[in-house]
Amino acid sequence: MAEKHGNKVVFICTHIKYSSDSAGEPWRSRKMLRHYFYPTDVILIRTRSQGVIEYYRNPAPSMSELKKNIETALEIAEFLEKETT
């Protein structure tokens, strides 16, 4: 993806770690990030006019499904940018 799309696609891994010192923290993080299954893949589209839009969310999709949805998200992002210029 990086070779094909450059900096238009960024992968980030977020890990919620359980600690007995703050047992409620993982639950607050899950509620805030809205992911209860691990791993959960999320595709976000960042636009100038509308900010960040969540396009896709799925716990452990196949790589082909993830790739297809990334390609579609890029097309949507390009369309949204054209609409605002």
mmCIF file as gemmi writes it, N, C-alpha and C atoms, coordinates in Angstrom:
data_model
loop_
_atom_site.group_PDB
_atom_site.id
_atom_site.type_symbol
_atom_site.label_atom_id
_atom_site.label_alt_id
_atom_site.label_comp_id
_atom_site.label_asym_id
_atom_site.label_entity_id
_atom_site.label_seq_id
_atom_site.pdbx_PDB_ins_code
_atom_site.Cartn_x
_atom_site.Cartn_y
_atom_site.Cartn_z
_atom_site.occupancy
_atom_site.B_iso_or_equiv
_atom_site.pdbx_formal_charge
_atom_site.auth_seq_id
_atom_site.auth_asym_id
_atom_site.pdbx_PDB_model_num
ATOM 1 N N . MET Axp A 1 ? 0.819 -1.187 0 1 0 ? 1 A 1
ATOM 2 C CA . MET Axp A 1 ? 0 0 0 1 0 ? 1 A 1
ATOM 3 C C . MET Axp A 1 ? 0.867 1.256 0 1 0 ? 1 A 1
ATOM 4 N N . ALA Axp A 2 ? 1.915 1.263 0.795 1 0 ? 2 A 1
ATOM 5 C CA . ALA Axp A 2 ? 2.773 2.445 0.869 1 0 ? 2 A 1
ATOM 6 C C . ALA Axp A 2 ? 3.463 2.71 -0.47 1 0 ? 2 A 1
ATOM 7 N N . GLU Axp A 3 ? 3.903 1.658 -1.144 1 0 ? 3 A 1
ATOM 8 C CA . GLU Axp A 3 ? 4.544 1.818 -2.44 1 0 ? 3 A 1
ATOM 9 C C . GLU Axp A 3 ? 3.564 2.365 -3.474 1 0 ? 3 A 1
ATOM 10 N N . LYS Axp A 4 ? 2.334 1.891 -3.44 1 0 ? 4 A 1
ATOM 11 C CA . LYS Axp A 4 ? 1.34 2.28 -4.436 1 0 ? 4 A 1
ATOM 12 C C . LYS Axp A 4 ? 0.755 3.663 -4.164 1 0 ? 4 A 1
ATOM 13 N N . HIS Axp A 5 ? 0.511 3.989 -2.896 1 0 ? 5 A 1
ATOM 14 C CA . HIS Axp A 5 ? -0.216 5.216 -2.568 1 0 ? 5 A 1
ATOM 15 C C . HIS Axp A 5 ? 0.596 6.241 -1.787 1 0 ? 5 A 1
ATOM 16 N N . GLY Axp A 6 ? 1.83 5.937 -1.47 1 0 ? 6 A 1
ATOM 17 C CA . GLY Axp A 6 ? 2.669 6.893 -0.747 1 0 ? 6 A 1
ATOM 18 C C . GLY Axp A 6 ? 2.097 7.223 0.618 1 0 ? 6 A 1
ATOM 19 N N . ASN Axp A 7 ? 2.048 8.516 0.941 1 0 ? 7 A 1
ATOM 20 C CA . ASN Axp A 7 ? 1.597 8.924 2.269 1 0 ? 7 A 1
ATOM 21 C C . ASN Axp A 7 ? 0.078 9.049 2.374 1 0 ? 7 A 1
ATOM 22 N N . LYS Axp A 8 ? -0.651 8.615 1.36 1 0 ? 8 A 1
ATOM 23 C CA . LYS Axp A 8 ? -2.115 8.658 1.426 1 0 ? 8 A 1
ATOM 24 C C . LYS Axp A 8 ? -2.678 7.551 2.31 1 0 ? 8 A 1
ATOM 25 N N . VAL Axp A 9 ? -1.896 6.514 2.551 1 0 ? 9 A 1
ATOM 26 C CA . VAL Axp A 9 ? -2.32 5.398 3.394 1 0 ? 9 A 1
ATOM 27 C C . VAL Axp A 9 ? -1.318 5.257 4.532 1 0 ? 9 A 1
ATOM 28 N N . VAL Axp A 10 ? -1.827 5.301 5.762 1 0 ? 10 A 1
ATOM 29 C CA . VAL Axp A 10 ? -0.979 5.179 6.943 1 0 ? 10 A 1
ATOM 30 C C . VAL Axp A 10 ? -1.556 4.084 7.83 1 0 ? 10 A 1
ATOM 31 N N . PHE Axp A 11 ? -0.71 3.189 8.302 1 0 ? 11 A 1
ATOM 32 C CA . PHE Axp A 11 ? -1.136 2.128 9.206 1 0 ? 11 A 1
ATOM 33 C C . PHE Axp A 11 ? -0.642 2.459 10.616 1 0 ? 11 A 1
ATOM 34 N N . ILE Axp A 12 ? -1.557 2.372 11.575 1 0 ? 12 A 1
ATOM 35 C CA . ILE Axp A 12 ? -1.222 2.654 12.964 1 0 ? 12 A 1
ATOM 36 C C . ILE Axp A 12 ? -1.738 1.51 13.828 1 0 ? 12 A 1
ATOM 37 N N . CYS Axp A 13 ? -0.932 1.072 14.763 1 0 ? 13 A 1
ATOM 38 C CA . CYS Axp A 13 ? -1.335 0.022 15.693 1 0 ? 13 A 1
ATOM 39 C C . CYS Axp A 13 ? -1.509 0.643 17.073 1 0 ? 13 A 1
ATOM 40 N N . THR Axp A 14 ? -2.68 0.45 17.662 1 0 ? 14 A 1
ATOM 41 C CA . THR Axp A 14 ? -2.943 0.924 19.011 1 0 ? 14 A 1
ATOM 42 C C . THR Axp A 14 ? -3.161 -0.288 19.897 1 0 ? 14 A 1
ATOM 43 N N . HIS Axp A 15 ? -2.447 -0.331 21.005 1 0 ? 15 A 1
ATOM 44 C CA . HIS Axp A 15 ? -2.563 -1.472 21.907 1 0 ? 15 A 1
ATOM 45 C C . HIS Axp A 15 ? -3.122 -0.982 23.241 1 0 ? 15 A 1
ATOM 46 N N . ILE Axp A 16 ? -4.201 -1.604 23.687 1 0 ? 16 A 1
ATOM 47 C CA . ILE Axp A 16 ? -4.788 -1.287 24.983 1 0 ? 16 A 1
ATOM 48 C C . ILE Axp A 16 ? -4.283 -2.335 25.962 1 0 ? 16 A 1
ATOM 49 N N . LYS Axp A 17 ? -3.517 -1.909 26.929 1 0 ? 17 A 1
ATOM 50 C CA . LYS Axp A 17 ? -2.888 -2.831 27.867 1 0 ? 17 A 1
ATOM 51 C C . LYS Axp A 17 ? -3.621 -2.805 29.2 1 0 ? 17 A 1
ATOM 52 N N . TYR Axp A 18 ? -3.869 -3.963 29.729 1 0 ? 18 A 1
ATOM 53 C CA . TYR Axp A 18 ? -4.516 -4.076 31.038 1 0 ? 18 A 1
ATOM 54 C C . TYR Axp A 18 ? -3.476 -3.901 32.133 1 0 ? 18 A 1
ATOM 55 N N . SER Axp A 19 ? -3.832 -3.139 33.147 1 0 ? 19 A 1
ATOM 56 C CA . SER Axp A 19 ? -2.969 -2.959 34.311 1 0 ? 19 A 1
ATOM 57 C C . SER Axp A 19 ? -3.821 -3.107 35.56 1 0 ? 19 A 1
ATOM 58 N N . SER Axp A 20 ? -3.357 -3.888 36.526 1 0 ? 20 A 1
ATOM 59 C CA . SER Axp A 20 ? -4.12 -4.066 37.757 1 0 ? 20 A 1
ATOM 60 C C . SER Axp A 20 ? -4.193 -2.757 38.553 1 0 ? 20 A 1
ATOM 61 N N . ASP Axp A 21 ? -3.252 -1.845 38.3 1 0 ? 21 A 1
ATOM 62 C CA . ASP Axp A 21 ? -3.276 -0.542 38.97 1 0 ? 21 A 1
ATOM 63 C C . ASP Axp A 21 ? -4.429 0.333 38.484 1 0 ? 21 A 1
ATOM 64 N N . SER Axp A 22 ? -4.825 0.158 37.239 1 0 ? 22 A 1
ATOM 65 C CA . SER Axp A 22 ? -5.93 0.952 36.684 1 0 ? 22 A 1
ATOM 66 C C . SER Axp A 22 ? -6.833 0.034 35.861 1 0 ? 22 A 1
ATOM 67 N N . ALA Axp A 23 ? -7.548 -0.827 36.563 1 0 ? 23 A 1
ATOM 68 C CA . ALA Axp A 23 ? -8.37 -1.85 35.901 1 0 ? 23 A 1
ATOM 69 C C . ALA Axp A 23 ? -9.459 -1.259 35.009 1 0 ? 23 A 1
ATOM 70 N N . GLY Axp A 24 ? -9.921 -0.053 35.298 1 0 ? 24 A 1
ATOM 71 C CA . GLY Axp A 24 ? -10.976 0.547 34.489 1 0 ? 24 A 1
ATOM 72 C C . GLY Axp A 24 ? -10.484 1.189 33.212 1 0 ? 24 A 1
ATOM 73 N N . GLU Axp A 25 ? -9.191 1.428 33.103 1 0 ? 25 A 1
ATOM 74 C CA . GLU Axp A 25 ? -8.654 2.127 31.936 1 0 ? 25 A 1
ATOM 75 C C . GLU Axp A 25 ? -8.908 1.401 30.614 1 0 ? 25 A 1
ATOM 76 N N . PRO Axp A 26 ? -8.696 0.085 30.516 1 0 ? 26 A 1
ATOM 77 C CA . PRO Axp A 26 ? -8.998 -0.58 29.249 1 0 ? 26 A 1
ATOM 78 C C . PRO Axp A 26 ? -10.467 -0.41 28.835 1 0 ? 26 A 1
ATOM 79 N N . TRP Axp A 27 ? -11.369 -0.43 29.784 1 0 ? 27 A 1
ATOM 80 C CA . TRP Axp A 27 ? -12.786 -0.267 29.437 1 0 ? 27 A 1
ATOM 81 C C . TRP Axp A 27 ? -13.088 1.138 28.966 1 0 ? 27 A 1
ATOM 82 N N . ARG Axp A 28 ? -12.455 2.128 29.583 1 0 ? 28 A 1
ATOM 83 C CA . ARG Axp A 28 ? -12.64 3.514 29.122 1 0 ? 28 A 1
ATOM 84 C C . ARG Axp A 28 ? -12.069 3.677 27.713 1 0 ? 28 A 1
ATOM 85 N N . SER Axp A 29 ? -10.923 3.071 27.469 1 0 ? 29 A 1
ATOM 86 C CA . SER Axp A 29 ? -10.305 3.141 26.14 1 0 ? 29 A 1
ATOM 87 C C . SER Axp A 29 ? -11.178 2.458 25.097 1 0 ? 29 A 1
ATOM 88 N N . ARG Axp A 30 ? -11.702 1.302 25.442 1 0 ? 30 A 1
ATOM 89 C CA . ARG Axp A 30 ? -12.575 0.59 24.501 1 0 ? 30 A 1
ATOM 90 C C . ARG Axp A 30 ? -13.818 1.403 24.178 1 0 ? 30 A 1
ATOM 91 N N . LYS Axp A 31 ? -14.382 2.035 25.197 1 0 ? 31 A 1
ATOM 92 C CA . LYS Axp A 31 ? -15.57 2.844 24.975 1 0 ? 31 A 1
ATOM 93 C C . LYS Axp A 31 ? -15.24 4.056 24.105 1 0 ? 31 A 1
ATOM 94 N N . MET Axp A 32 ? -14.135 4.704 24.387 1 0 ? 32 A 1
ATOM 95 C CA . MET Axp A 32 ? -13.746 5.886 23.637 1 0 ? 32 A 1
ATOM 96 C C . MET Axp A 32 ? -13.432 5.546 22.177 1 0 ? 32 A 1
ATOM 97 N N . LEU Axp A 33 ? -12.67 4.48 21.952 1 0 ? 33 A 1
ATOM 98 C CA . LEU Axp A 33 ? -12.267 4.092 20.602 1 0 ? 33 A 1
ATOM 99 C C . LEU Axp A 33 ? -13.288 3.194 19.906 1 0 ? 33 A 1
ATOM 100 N N . ARG Axp A 34 ? -14.303 2.731 20.655 1 0 ? 34 A 1
ATOM 101 C CA . ARG Axp A 34 ? -15.383 1.896 20.138 1 0 ? 34 A 1
ATOM 102 C C . ARG Axp A 34 ? -14.874 0.594 19.499 1 0 ? 34 A 1
ATOM 103 N N . HIS Axp A 35 ? -13.97 -0.071 20.171 1 0 ? 35 A 1
ATOM 104 C CA . HIS Axp A 35 ? -13.544 -1.386 19.701 1 0 ? 35 A 1
ATOM 105 C C . HIS Axp A 35 ? -13.48 -2.347 20.882 1 0 ? 35 A 1
ATOM 106 N N . TYR Axp A 36 ? -14.181 -3.418 20.734 1 0 ? 36 A 1
ATOM 107 C CA . TYR Axp A 36 ? -14.282 -4.393 21.816 1 0 ? 36 A 1
ATOM 108 C C . TYR Axp A 36 ? -13.673 -5.735 21.449 1 0 ? 36 A 1
ATOM 109 N N . PHE Axp A 37 ? -13.264 -5.893 20.208 1 0 ? 37 A 1
ATOM 110 C CA . PHE Axp A 37 ? -12.657 -7.134 19.756 1 0 ? 37 A 1
ATOM 111 C C . PHE Axp A 37 ? -11.27 -6.819 19.221 1 0 ? 37 A 1
ATOM 112 N N . TYR Axp A 38 ? -10.362 -7.762 19.393 1 0 ? 38 A 1
ATOM 113 C CA . TYR Axp A 38 ? -8.99 -7.543 18.964 1 0 ? 38 A 1
ATOM 114 C C . TYR Axp A 38 ? -8.578 -8.601 17.968 1 0 ? 38 A 1
ATOM 115 N N . PRO Axp A 39 ? -7.914 -8.261 16.899 1 0 ? 39 A 1
ATOM 116 C CA . PRO Axp A 39 ? -7.701 -6.887 16.452 1 0 ? 39 A 1
ATOM 117 C C . PRO Axp A 39 ? -8.946 -6.345 15.746 1 0 ? 39 A 1
ATOM 118 N N . THR Axp A 40 ? -9.11 -5.054 15.74 1 0 ? 40 A 1
ATOM 119 C CA . THR Axp A 40 ? -10.165 -4.396 14.988 1 0 ? 40 A 1
ATOM 120 C C . THR Axp A 40 ? -9.505 -3.447 14.003 1 0 ? 40 A 1
ATOM 121 N N . ASP Axp A 41 ? -9.812 -3.616 12.733 1 0 ? 41 A 1
ATOM 122 C CA . ASP Axp A 41 ? -9.272 -2.729 11.706 1 0 ? 41 A 1
ATOM 123 C C . ASP Axp A 41 ? -10.271 -1.625 11.43 1 0 ? 41 A 1
ATOM 124 N N . VAL Axp A 42 ? -9.787 -0.4 11.39 1 0 ? 42 A 1
ATOM 125 C CA . VAL Axp A 42 ? -10.622 0.771 11.16 1 0 ? 42 A 1
ATOM 126 C C . VAL Axp A 42 ? -9.996 1.558 10.016 1 0 ? 42 A 1
ATOM 127 N N . ILE Axp A 43 ? -10.833 1.985 9.065 1 0 ? 43 A 1
ATOM 128 C CA . ILE Axp A 43 ? -10.368 2.847 7.983 1 0 ? 43 A 1
ATOM 129 C C . ILE Axp A 43 ? -11.028 4.207 8.178 1 0 ? 43 A 1
ATOM 130 N N . LEU Axp A 44 ? -10.184 5.227 8.292 1 0 ? 44 A 1
ATOM 131 C CA . LEU Axp A 44 ? -10.65 6.593 8.454 1 0 ? 44 A 1
ATOM 132 C C . LEU Axp A 44 ? -10.276 7.384 7.209 1 0 ? 44 A 1
ATOM 133 N N . ILE Axp A 45 ? -11.156 8.29 6.814 1 0 ? 45 A 1
ATOM 134 C CA . ILE Axp A 45 ? -10.883 9.188 5.7 1 0 ? 45 A 1
ATOM 135 C C . ILE Axp A 45 ? -10.733 10.585 6.298 1 0 ? 45 A 1
ATOM 136 N N . ARG Axp A 46 ? -9.614 11.225 6.021 1 0 ? 46 A 1
ATOM 137 C CA . ARG Axp A 46 ? -9.391 12.581 6.527 1 0 ? 46 A 1
ATOM 138 C C . ARG Axp A 46 ? -9.665 13.566 5.39 1 0 ? 46 A 1
ATOM 139 N N . THR Axp A 47 ? -10.559 14.505 5.64 1 0 ? 47 A 1
ATOM 140 C CA . THR Axp A 47 ? -10.901 15.511 4.638 1 0 ? 47 A 1
ATOM 141 C C . THR Axp A 47 ? -10.668 16.904 5.203 1 0 ? 47 A 1
ATOM 142 N N . ARG Axp A 48 ? -10.476 17.848 4.33 1 0 ? 48 A 1
ATOM 143 C CA . ARG Axp A 48 ? -10.298 19.237 4.769 1 0 ? 48 A 1
ATOM 144 C C . ARG Axp A 48 ? -11.611 19.827 5.25 1 0 ? 48 A 1
ATOM 145 N N . SER Axp A 49 ? -12.677 19.525 4.549 1 0 ? 49 A 1
ATOM 146 C CA . SER Axp A 49 ? -13.954 20.181 4.845 1 0 ? 49 A 1
ATOM 147 C C . SER Axp A 49 ? -14.749 19.503 5.955 1 0 ? 49 A 1
ATOM 148 N N . GLN Axp A 50 ? -14.653 18.173 6.074 1 0 ? 50 A 1
ATOM 149 C CA . GLN Axp A 50 ? -15.492 17.441 7.016 1 0 ? 50 A 1
ATOM 150 C C . GLN Axp A 50 ? -14.71 16.782 8.139 1 0 ? 50 A 1
ATOM 151 N N . GLY Axp A 51 ? -13.419 17.001 8.2 1 0 ? 51 A 1
ATOM 152 C CA . GLY Axp A 51 ? -12.614 16.376 9.241 1 0 ? 51 A 1
ATOM 153 C C . GLY Axp A 51 ? -12.408 14.892 8.963 1 0 ? 51 A 1
ATOM 154 N N . VAL Axp A 52 ? -12.419 14.097 10.01 1 0 ? 52 A 1
ATOM 155 C CA . VAL Axp A 52 ? -12.18 12.659 9.885 1 0 ? 52 A 1
ATOM 156 C C . VAL Axp A 52 ? -13.514 11.921 9.861 1 0 ? 52 A 1
ATOM 157 N N . ILE Axp A 53 ? -13.644 11.031 8.882 1 0 ? 53 A 1
ATOM 158 C CA . ILE Axp A 53 ? -14.865 10.236 8.704 1 0 ? 53 A 1
ATOM 159 C C . ILE Axp A 53 ? -14.489 8.769 8.84 1 0 ? 53 A 1
ATOM 160 N N . GLU Axp A 54 ? -15.209 8.04 9.669 1 0 ? 54 A 1
ATOM 161 C CA . GLU Axp A 54 ? -14.972 6.599 9.751 1 0 ? 54 A 1
ATOM 162 C C . GLU Axp A 54 ? -15.693 5.932 8.596 1 0 ? 54 A 1
ATOM 163 N N . TYR Axp A 55 ? -14.926 5.222 7.776 1 0 ? 55 A 1
ATOM 164 C CA . TYR Axp A 55 ? -15.49 4.56 6.604 1 0 ? 55 A 1
ATOM 165 C C . TYR Axp A 55 ? -15.755 3.08 6.857 1 0 ? 55 A 1
ATOM 166 N N . TYR Axp A 56 ? -14.894 2.428 7.623 1 0 ? 56 A 1
ATOM 167 C CA . TYR Axp A 56 ? -14.948 0.961 7.729 1 0 ? 56 A 1
ATOM 168 C C . TYR Axp A 56 ? -14.446 0.525 9.092 1 0 ? 56 A 1
ATOM 169 N N . ARG Axp A 57 ? -15.08 -0.508 9.655 1 0 ? 57 A 1
ATOM 170 C CA . ARG Axp A 57 ? -14.66 -1.091 10.927 1 0 ? 57 A 1
ATOM 171 C C . ARG Axp A 57 ? -15.003 -2.578 10.884 1 0 ? 57 A 1
ATOM 172 N N . ASN Axp A 58 ? -14.019 -3.425 11.21 1 0 ? 58 A 1
ATOM 173 C CA . ASN Axp A 58 ? -14.256 -4.862 11.183 1 0 ? 58 A 1
ATOM 174 C C . ASN Axp A 58 ? -13.198 -5.567 12.033 1 0 ? 58 A 1
ATOM 175 N N . PRO Axp A 59 ? -13.616 -6.453 12.928 1 0 ? 59 A 1
ATOM 176 C CA . PRO Axp A 59 ? -12.627 -7.228 13.673 1 0 ? 59 A 1
ATOM 177 C C . PRO Axp A 59 ? -12.024 -8.31 12.778 1 0 ? 59 A 1
ATOM 178 N N . ALA Axp A 60 ? -10.733 -8.203 12.539 1 0 ? 60 A 1
ATOM 179 C CA . ALA Axp A 60 ? -9.945 -9.204 11.815 1 0 ? 60 A 1
ATOM 180 C C . ALA Axp A 60 ? -10.502 -9.567 10.438 1 0 ? 60 A 1
ATOM 181 N N . PRO Axp A 61 ? -10.602 -8.608 9.512 1 0 ? 61 A 1
ATOM 182 C CA . PRO Axp A 61 ? -11.05 -8.947 8.163 1 0 ? 61 A 1
ATOM 183 C C . PRO Axp A 61 ? -9.934 -9.65 7.389 1 0 ? 61 A 1
ATOM 184 N N . SER Axp A 62 ? -10.295 -10.261 6.286 1 0 ? 62 A 1
ATOM 185 C CA . SER Axp A 62 ? -9.269 -10.858 5.423 1 0 ? 62 A 1
ATOM 186 C C . SER Axp A 62 ? -8.477 -9.728 4.774 1 0 ? 62 A 1
ATOM 187 N N . MET Axp A 63 ? -7.262 -10.012 4.367 1 0 ? 63 A 1
ATOM 188 C CA . MET Axp A 63 ? -6.426 -8.986 3.74 1 0 ? 63 A 1
ATOM 189 C C . MET Axp A 63 ? -7.031 -8.495 2.433 1 0 ? 63 A 1
ATOM 190 N N . SER Axp A 64 ? -7.676 -9.382 1.683 1 0 ? 64 A 1
ATOM 191 C CA . SER Axp A 64 ? -8.285 -8.948 0.426 1 0 ? 64 A 1
ATOM 192 C C . SER Axp A 64 ? -9.446 -7.984 0.687 1 0 ? 64 A 1
ATOM 193 N N . GLU Axp A 65 ? -10.235 -8.24 1.717 1 0 ? 65 A 1
ATOM 194 C CA . GLU Axp A 65 ? -11.331 -7.34 2.068 1 0 ? 65 A 1
ATOM 195 C C . GLU Axp A 65 ? -10.786 -5.993 2.535 1 0 ? 65 A 1
ATOM 196 N N . LEU Axp A 66 ? -9.752 -6.027 3.341 1 0 ? 66 A 1
ATOM 197 C CA . LEU Axp A 66 ? -9.15 -4.799 3.839 1 0 ? 66 A 1
ATOM 198 C C . LEU Axp A 66 ? -8.579 -3.973 2.682 1 0 ? 66 A 1
ATOM 199 N N . LYS Axp A 67 ? -7.877 -4.632 1.776 1 0 ? 67 A 1
ATOM 200 C CA . LYS Axp A 67 ? -7.303 -3.939 0.619 1 0 ? 67 A 1
ATOM 201 C C . LYS Axp A 67 ? -8.403 -3.312 -0.239 1 0 ? 67 A 1
ATOM 202 N N . LYS Axp A 68 ? -9.465 -4.053 -0.482 1 0 ? 68 A 1
ATOM 203 C CA . LYS Axp A 68 ? -10.579 -3.536 -1.288 1 0 ? 68 A 1
ATOM 204 C C . LYS Axp A 68 ? -11.18 -2.292 -0.632 1 0 ? 68 A 1
ATOM 205 N N . ASN Axp A 69 ? -11.356 -2.327 0.667 1 0 ? 69 A 1
ATOM 206 C CA . ASN Axp A 69 ? -11.946 -1.193 1.374 1 0 ? 69 A 1
ATOM 207 C C . ASN Axp A 69 ? -10.999 0.001 1.453 1 0 ? 69 A 1
ATOM 208 N N . ILE Axp A 70 ? -9.708 -0.234 1.511 1 0 ? 70 A 1
ATOM 209 C CA . ILE Axp A 70 ? -8.745 0.863 1.459 1 0 ? 70 A 1
ATOM 210 C C . ILE Axp A 70 ? -8.815 1.55 0.107 1 0 ? 70 A 1
ATOM 211 N N . GLU Axp A 71 ? -8.865 0.763 -0.965 1 0 ? 71 A 1
ATOM 212 C CA . GLU Axp A 71 ? -8.956 1.335 -2.312 1 0 ? 71 A 1
ATOM 213 C C . GLU Axp A 71 ? -10.232 2.171 -2.456 1 0 ? 71 A 1
ATOM 214 N N . THR Axp A 72 ? -11.343 1.661 -1.947 1 0 ? 72 A 1
ATOM 215 C CA . THR Axp A 72 ? -12.607 2.391 -2.023 1 0 ? 72 A 1
ATOM 216 C C . THR Axp A 72 ? -12.542 3.671 -1.193 1 0 ? 72 A 1
ATOM 217 N N . ALA Axp A 73 ? -11.954 3.596 -0.015 1 0 ? 73 A 1
ATOM 218 C CA . ALA Axp A 73 ? -11.815 4.781 0.84 1 0 ? 73 A 1
ATOM 219 C C . ALA Axp A 73 ? -10.976 5.856 0.153 1 0 ? 73 A 1
ATOM 220 N N . LEU Axp A 74 ? -9.935 5.45 -0.561 1 0 ? 74 A 1
ATOM 221 C CA . LEU Axp A 74 ? -9.119 6.414 -1.304 1 0 ? 74 A 1
ATOM 222 C C . LEU Axp A 74 ? -9.933 7.092 -2.401 1 0 ? 74 A 1
ATOM 223 N N . GLU Axp A 75 ? -10.77 6.334 -3.085 1 0 ? 75 A 1
ATOM 224 C CA . GLU Axp A 75 ? -11.634 6.901 -4.126 1 0 ? 75 A 1
ATOM 225 C C . GLU Axp A 75 ? -12.62 7.897 -3.515 1 0 ? 75 A 1
ATOM 226 N N . ILE Axp A 76 ? -13.197 7.55 -2.385 1 0 ? 76 A 1
ATOM 227 C CA . ILE Axp A 76 ? -14.145 8.444 -1.709 1 0 ? 76 A 1
ATOM 228 C C . ILE Axp A 76 ? -13.431 9.714 -1.255 1 0 ? 76 A 1
ATOM 229 N N . ALA Axp A 77 ? -12.235 9.575 -0.688 1 0 ? 77 A 1
ATOM 230 C CA . ALA Axp A 77 ? -11.474 10.74 -0.234 1 0 ? 77 A 1
ATOM 231 C C . ALA Axp A 77 ? -11.16 11.668 -1.406 1 0 ? 77 A 1
ATOM 232 N N . GLU Axp A 78 ? -10.777 11.091 -2.526 1 0 ? 78 A 1
ATOM 233 C CA . GLU Axp A 78 ? -10.488 11.891 -3.716 1 0 ? 78 A 1
ATOM 234 C C . GLU Axp A 78 ? -11.748 12.617 -4.201 1 0 ? 78 A 1
ATOM 235 N N . PHE Axp A 79 ? -12.871 11.929 -4.212 1 0 ? 79 A 1
ATOM 236 C CA . PHE Axp A 79 ? -14.146 12.539 -4.613 1 0 ? 79 A 1
ATOM 237 C C . PHE Axp A 79 ? -14.511 13.689 -3.673 1 0 ? 79 A 1
ATOM 238 N N . LEU Axp A 80 ? -14.394 13.467 -2.363 1 0 ? 80 A 1
ATOM 239 C CA . LEU Axp A 80 ? -14.734 14.506 -1.391 1 0 ? 80 A 1
ATOM 240 C C . LEU Axp A 80 ? -13.845 15.729 -1.528 1 0 ? 80 A 1
ATOM 241 N N . GLU Axp A 81 ? -12.567 15.524 -1.813 1 0 ? 81 A 1
ATOM 242 C CA . GLU Axp A 81 ? -11.661 16.65 -2.002 1 0 ? 81 A 1
ATOM 243 C C . GLU Axp A 81 ? -12.018 17.45 -3.251 1 0 ? 81 A 1
ATOM 244 N N . LYS Axp A 82 ? -12.433 16.776 -4.312 1 0 ? 82 A 1
ATOM 245 C CA . LYS Axp A 82 ? -12.839 17.465 -5.54 1 0 ? 82 A 1
ATOM 246 C C . LYS Axp A 82 ? -14.114 18.269 -5.316 1 0 ? 82 A 1
ATOM 247 N N . GLU Axp A 83 ? -15.005 17.737 -4.505 1 0 ? 83 A 1
ATOM 248 C CA . GLU Axp A 83 ? -16.285 18.419 -4.23 1 0 ? 83 A 1
ATOM 249 C C . GLU Axp A 83 ? -16.082 19.71 -3.454 1 0 ? 83 A 1
ATOM 250 N N . THR Axp A 84 ? -15.032 19.788 -2.657 1 0 ? 84 A 1
ATOM 251 C CA . THR Axp A 84 ? -14.84 20.967 -1.8 1 0 ? 84 A 1
ATOM 252 C C . THR Axp A 84 ? -13.927 22.004 -2.443 1 0 ? 84 A 1
ATOM 253 N N . THR Axp A 85 ? -13.326 21.683 -3.586 1 0 ? 85 A 1
ATOM 254 C CA . THR Axp A 85 ? -12.445 22.662 -4.23 1 0 ? 85 A 1
ATOM 255 C C . THR Axp A 85 ? -13.118 23.342 -5.39 1 0 ? 85 A 1
